[in-house]
């Protein structure tokens, strides 16, 4: 693992969605690296669904690099309830943010792409960049995933016609402090953590989990994701996607046992096999990441879960709120 370079010192960077779960970590890291970073979001008075608002913001702040962390999304329950809003908002934000960056003369644009944009049934259970569009996405996330595939295609087209430098960084299953824990907004690891935490607090005799517990998934700690994104922004130059991932998976059963042990829950775990498992394996291929970035995520999953649990305990009411 090489040490940080002076690349970011004094660099003007805009992080869209810079106050969100991921974007705030990117902002924090840029600050530590000495960059001049600014957040762009509705909270800062800029609606990125509107091309003119985004263009005005970029022309005012003149960033050299834009990292697009802006998104309107949640867990499967949220996307099932608001499929049209999720699709429309993310399609507009992605297209207009990149176009605004191009028109404003931004030197490099970093697409943040969710792993759900990969085929829902990947060959061999591995999410490989050269098979990014090789099959349909899982129906539960295709509304969001399709907007991310569109953003990757937009970066390719802009490179061909305009010589615009845009890269697409694919993240697989983020977790960490600051995540959503409301049932409608949370993702799988956060949902599991909350379920066991609540069971311990209430003295519940058992925790019931969907499916068989056999599916294998990988989990990327949000601080590692921020580091990997900036590593890619500094080193990666190609329009084809690049995974930022651990490449290592755990079964849901292994993850549940790990969380139970860390929380100290003494009840039993039951699996509802009538509920679907989804694909049996989904882990990211990291060959391109290692070759291009000379980097790997550094946070062991147990350490990441402990940090996430500590944050949940300290911010429980905020964490489980529907908004935030």
C-alpha positions as CSV (number, residue, x, y, z in Angstrom):
1,X,0.0,0.0,0.0
2,X,1.6,3.3,-1.1
3,X,1.3,6.5,0.8
4,X,-1.0,9.4,-0.5
5,X,0.6,11.6,-3.1
6,X,0.5,15.4,-3.3
7,X,-2.0,15.1,-6.2
8,X,-4.9,16.5,-4.1
9,X,-3.1,19.4,-2.5
10,X,-5.0,22.6,-3.5
11,X,-7.1,20.7,-6.0
12,X,-10.5,22.2,-6.6
13,X,-13.1,19.4,-6.2
14,X,-16.9,19.3,-6.2
15,X,-18.6,16.4,-4.5
16,X,-22.3,16.2,-5.5
17,X,-24.3,14.8,-2.6
18,X,-21.4,15.7,-0.4
19,X,-23.4,15.7,2.8
20,X,-24.8,12.2,2.3
21,X,-23.7,8.8,3.6
22,X,-20.9,8.3,1.0
23,X,-20.3,11.9,-0.1
24,X,-19.6,13.2,3.4
25,X,-16.8,10.6,3.7
26,X,-15.3,11.7,0.4
27,X,-15.5,15.3,1.5
28,X,-13.7,14.4,4.8
29,X,-11.0,12.6,3.0
30,X,-10.4,15.4,0.5
31,X,-10.1,17.8,3.5
32,X,-7.4,15.6,5.0
33,X,-5.6,15.4,1.7
34,X,-5.5,19.2,1.4
35,X,-8.0,19.6,-1.4
36,X,-10.3,22.6,-1.8
37,X,-13.6,20.7,-1.7
38,X,-17.1,21.9,-2.0
39,X,-20.4,20.0,-1.7
40,X,-23.2,20.5,-4.2
41,X,-26.7,19.3,-3.3
42,X,-30.2,20.5,-2.7
43,X,-29.1,21.4,0.9
44,X,-26.6,23.8,-0.6
45,X,-29.4,25.3,-2.9
46,X,-28.6,23.4,-6.1
47,X,-31.1,20.9,-7.6
48,X,-29.0,18.8,-9.9
49,X,-32.1,17.6,-11.8
50,X,-32.0,21.1,-13.4
51,X,-29.2,21.5,-15.9
52,X,-29.0,25.2,-15.5
53,X,-28.6,25.0,-11.7
54,X,-25.8,22.5,-11.9
55,X,-24.1,24.5,-14.6
56,X,-24.3,27.7,-12.6
57,X,-22.9,26.0,-9.5
58,X,-19.9,24.5,-11.5
59,X,-19.1,27.8,-13.2
60,X,-19.2,29.6,-9.9
61,X,-16.9,27.2,-8.1
62,X,-14.8,26.0,-11.1
63,X,-13.9,22.6,-9.9
64,X,-11.2,20.6,-11.7
65,X,-12.7,17.3,-10.6
66,X,-16.4,16.4,-9.9
67,X,-17.2,13.3,-7.9
68,X,-20.8,12.5,-8.4
69,X,-22.2,10.9,-5.2
70,X,-25.7,12.4,-5.6
71,X,-28.4,9.8,-5.6
72,X,-32.1,9.3,-4.7
73,X,-32.4,5.8,-3.5
74,X,-32.9,3.4,-0.5
75,X,-33.3,-0.3,0.1
76,X,-35.5,-2.7,-1.9
77,X,-38.6,-1.7,0.1
78,X,-38.1,2.0,-0.8
79,X,-37.5,1.3,-4.4
80,X,-40.5,-0.9,-4.6
81,X,-42.6,1.9,-3.2
82,X,-41.2,4.7,-5.3
83,X,-39.9,3.0,-8.5
84,X,-40.9,5.9,-10.8
85,X,-39.4,8.7,-8.6
86,X,-36.2,6.7,-8.1
87,X,-35.8,6.2,-11.9
88,X,-36.8,9.7,-13.0
89,X,-34.7,11.6,-10.4
90,X,-31.6,9.6,-10.8
91,X,-31.8,9.6,-14.6
92,X,-32.1,13.4,-14.6
93,X,-29.4,13.9,-12.0
94,X,-26.9,11.7,-13.8
95,X,-27.4,13.1,-17.2
96,X,-27.6,16.8,-16.3
97,X,-24.7,16.7,-13.8
98,X,-22.3,15.2,-16.3
99,X,-23.5,17.6,-19.0
100,X,-23.1,20.6,-16.7
101,X,-19.6,19.4,-15.8
102,X,-18.7,19.2,-19.5
103,X,-20.1,22.6,-20.3
104,X,-18.3,24.1,-17.3
105,X,-14.9,22.8,-18.5
106,X,-14.4,20.2,-15.7
107,X,-11.2,18.3,-16.4
108,X,-12.4,14.9,-14.9
109,X,-15.7,13.5,-13.8
110,X,-16.1,10.5,-11.5
111,X,-19.3,8.5,-11.9
112,X,-20.3,6.6,-8.8
113,X,-22.1,3.4,-9.9
114,X,-24.1,1.0,-7.7
115,X,-23.3,-2.7,-8.0
116,X,-27.0,-3.4,-8.7
117,X,-26.3,-2.2,-12.2
118,X,-24.6,-5.5,-12.9
119,X,-26.6,-8.5,-14.2
120,X,-28.8,-10.0,-11.5
121,X,-27.4,-13.4,-12.1
122,X,-23.7,-12.9,-12.8
123,X,-21.7,-15.7,-14.4
124,X,-19.9,-17.7,-11.7
125,X,-21.2,-15.2,-9.1
126,X,-18.5,-12.7,-10.0
127,X,-19.2,-9.1,-10.9
128,X,-16.7,-8.6,-13.8
129,X,-16.4,-5.2,-15.5
130,X,-16.3,-6.8,-19.0
131,X,-19.7,-8.3,-18.3
132,X,-21.2,-5.1,-16.8
133,X,-24.1,-5.1,-19.3
134,X,-24.1,-8.8,-20.1
135,X,-27.6,-9.5,-18.7
136,X,-30.7,-8.1,-17.1
137,X,-30.5,-6.6,-13.6
138,X,-32.5,-8.0,-10.7
139,X,-36.1,-6.8,-11.1
140,X,-36.1,-5.3,-7.6
141,X,-33.4,-2.8,-8.4
142,X,-33.6,-2.4,-12.2
143,X,-35.2,1.1,-11.9
144,X,-32.1,2.4,-10.1
145,X,-29.6,0.2,-11.8
146,X,-30.7,1.3,-15.2
147,X,-29.9,4.9,-14.5
148,X,-26.4,3.9,-13.5
149,X,-25.9,1.9,-16.7
150,X,-27.1,5.0,-18.6
151,X,-24.4,7.1,-16.8
152,X,-21.7,4.7,-17.8
153,X,-22.9,4.9,-21.4
154,X,-23.0,8.7,-21.2
155,X,-19.4,8.8,-20.1
156,X,-18.4,6.6,-23.1
157,X,-20.3,8.7,-25.6
158,X,-18.9,12.0,-24.1
159,X,-15.4,10.6,-24.4
160,X,-16.0,9.7,-28.1
161,X,-17.6,12.9,-29.2
162,X,-16.2,15.5,-26.8
163,X,-13.0,14.0,-25.5
164,X,-14.6,14.4,-22.0
165,X,-12.7,12.5,-19.3
166,X,-15.3,10.5,-17.3
167,X,-14.6,7.4,-15.2
168,X,-17.1,5.0,-13.7
169,X,-16.4,3.5,-10.2
170,X,-18.6,0.6,-9.3
171,X,-19.2,0.1,-5.5
172,X,-20.5,-3.2,-4.1
173,X,-22.8,-3.1,-1.0
174,X,-21.6,-0.2,1.2
175,X,-22.1,-0.1,4.9
176,X,-20.8,1.9,7.8
177,X,-21.5,4.7,10.3
178,X,-24.1,7.2,9.0
179,X,-26.0,4.5,7.0
180,X,-29.8,4.6,6.9
181,X,-31.4,2.2,9.4
182,X,-35.0,2.9,8.7
183,X,-36.7,-0.3,7.3
184,X,-37.7,1.4,4.1
185,X,-34.2,3.0,3.5
186,X,-31.7,0.5,4.8
187,X,-29.7,-2.0,2.9
188,X,-29.0,-5.6,3.9
189,X,-26.2,-5.3,6.4
190,X,-27.7,-2.3,8.1
191,X,-31.1,-4.1,8.3
192,X,-29.5,-7.1,9.8
193,X,-27.6,-5.0,12.4
194,X,-30.7,-3.2,13.4
195,X,-32.7,-6.4,13.7
196,X,-30.2,-8.0,16.1
197,X,-29.7,-4.8,18.0
198,X,-33.4,-4.3,18.5
199,X,-33.8,-8.0,19.5
200,X,-31.2,-7.7,22.2
201,X,-32.8,-4.4,23.5
202,X,-36.3,-6.0,23.6
203,X,-35.2,-9.4,24.9
204,X,-36.7,-11.2,21.9
205,X,-36.1,-15.0,21.9
206,X,-35.4,-15.2,18.2
207,X,-34.5,-13.3,15.1
208,X,-36.2,-14.4,11.8
209,X,-34.2,-13.8,8.6
210,X,-35.4,-14.2,5.0
211,X,-34.2,-17.0,2.9
212,X,-31.9,-19.9,3.6
213,X,-28.8,-17.9,4.8
214,X,-26.7,-19.5,2.0
215,X,-26.3,-16.5,-0.5
216,X,-22.8,-15.0,-0.5
217,X,-22.4,-11.2,-0.6
218,X,-19.5,-8.9,-0.1
219,X,-19.5,-5.7,1.9
220,X,-17.4,-2.5,1.5
221,X,-16.8,-0.2,4.4
222,X,-17.7,3.4,3.5
223,X,-14.4,4.8,4.6
224,X,-12.6,2.3,2.2
225,X,-15.1,3.3,-0.5
226,X,-14.1,6.9,-0.2
227,X,-10.4,6.1,-0.3
228,X,-10.9,3.9,-3.4
229,X,-12.9,6.5,-5.2
230,X,-10.2,9.1,-4.8
231,X,-7.6,6.6,-5.7
232,X,-9.5,6.0,-8.9
233,X,-10.0,9.7,-9.6
234,X,-6.2,10.2,-9.3
235,X,-5.0,7.1,-11.3
236,X,-7.7,5.7,-13.5
237,X,-8.2,7.2,-17.0
238,X,-10.4,4.8,-19.0
239,X,-14.2,5.1,-19.7
240,X,-14.8,1.4,-18.9
241,X,-16.1,0.7,-15.4
242,X,-13.7,-0.2,-12.5
243,X,-14.9,-2.1,-9.4
244,X,-13.9,-0.8,-6.0
245,X,-14.6,-3.9,-3.9
246,X,-13.2,-6.4,-1.5
247,X,-13.5,-9.4,-3.7
248,X,-14.4,-11.5,-0.7
249,X,-17.8,-12.7,0.3
250,X,-19.6,-14.0,3.3
251,X,-22.8,-16.0,3.5
252,X,-25.8,-14.3,5.1
253,X,-25.6,-16.9,7.8
254,X,-22.0,-16.1,8.5
255,X,-22.8,-12.4,8.6
256,X,-25.7,-13.0,11.0
257,X,-23.6,-15.1,13.4
258,X,-20.9,-12.4,13.2
259,X,-23.3,-9.6,14.1
260,X,-25.0,-11.7,16.8
261,X,-21.6,-12.3,18.4
262,X,-20.5,-8.6,18.2
263,X,-23.8,-7.3,19.6
264,X,-23.9,-10.1,22.2
265,X,-27.4,-11.3,21.4
266,X,-28.2,-14.6,23.1
267,X,-31.4,-15.6,21.2
268,X,-31.7,-18.0,18.3
269,X,-31.7,-17.4,14.6
270,X,-34.4,-18.8,12.3
271,X,-34.5,-18.7,8.5
272,X,-37.8,-18.3,6.6
273,X,-37.0,-20.5,3.6
274,X,-40.3,-19.4,2.0
275,X,-38.7,-16.1,1.2
276,X,-36.4,-15.9,-1.9
277,X,-32.6,-16.0,-1.7
278,X,-31.8,-14.2,-4.9
279,X,-28.5,-15.0,-6.7
280,X,-26.5,-17.5,-4.6
281,X,-23.2,-15.5,-5.0
282,X,-22.3,-11.9,-5.9
283,X,-18.8,-10.8,-5.3
284,X,-16.7,-8.2,-7.1
285,X,-13.8,-9.1,-9.4
286,X,-10.9,-6.9,-8.3
287,X,-8.2,-7.7,-10.9
288,X,-8.6,-4.4,-12.7
289,X,-8.7,-2.5,-9.4
290,X,-5.5,-4.0,-8.2
291,X,-3.7,-3.5,-11.5
292,X,-4.9,0.1,-12.1
293,X,-5.0,1.5,-8.5
294,X,-2.4,-0.6,-6.7
295,X,-4.8,-0.6,-3.8
296,X,-7.2,-2.8,-1.7
297,X,-9.7,-2.0,1.0
298,X,-8.2,-2.1,4.4
299,X,-11.0,-2.5,6.9
300,X,-11.8,-6.1,8.1
301,X,-15.5,-6.7,8.2
302,X,-15.6,-7.3,12.0
303,X,-13.9,-4.0,12.6
304,X,-16.3,-2.3,10.2
305,X,-19.4,-3.8,11.9
306,X,-18.1,-2.8,15.4
307,X,-17.7,0.8,14.2
308,X,-21.1,0.8,12.6
309,X,-22.7,-0.6,15.7
310,X,-21.0,2.1,17.9
311,X,-22.5,4.8,15.6
312,X,-26.0,3.2,15.7
313,X,-25.9,3.1,19.5
314,X,-24.9,6.7,19.7
315,X,-27.3,8.0,17.1
316,X,-30.2,5.5,17.2
317,X,-33.1,7.9,16.9
318,X,-31.4,9.7,14.0
319,X,-30.4,6.5,12.3
320,X,-33.9,4.9,12.2
321,X,-35.7,8.1,11.1
322,X,-37.4,7.9,7.7
323,X,-35.7,11.0,6.5
324,X,-32.1,12.1,6.9
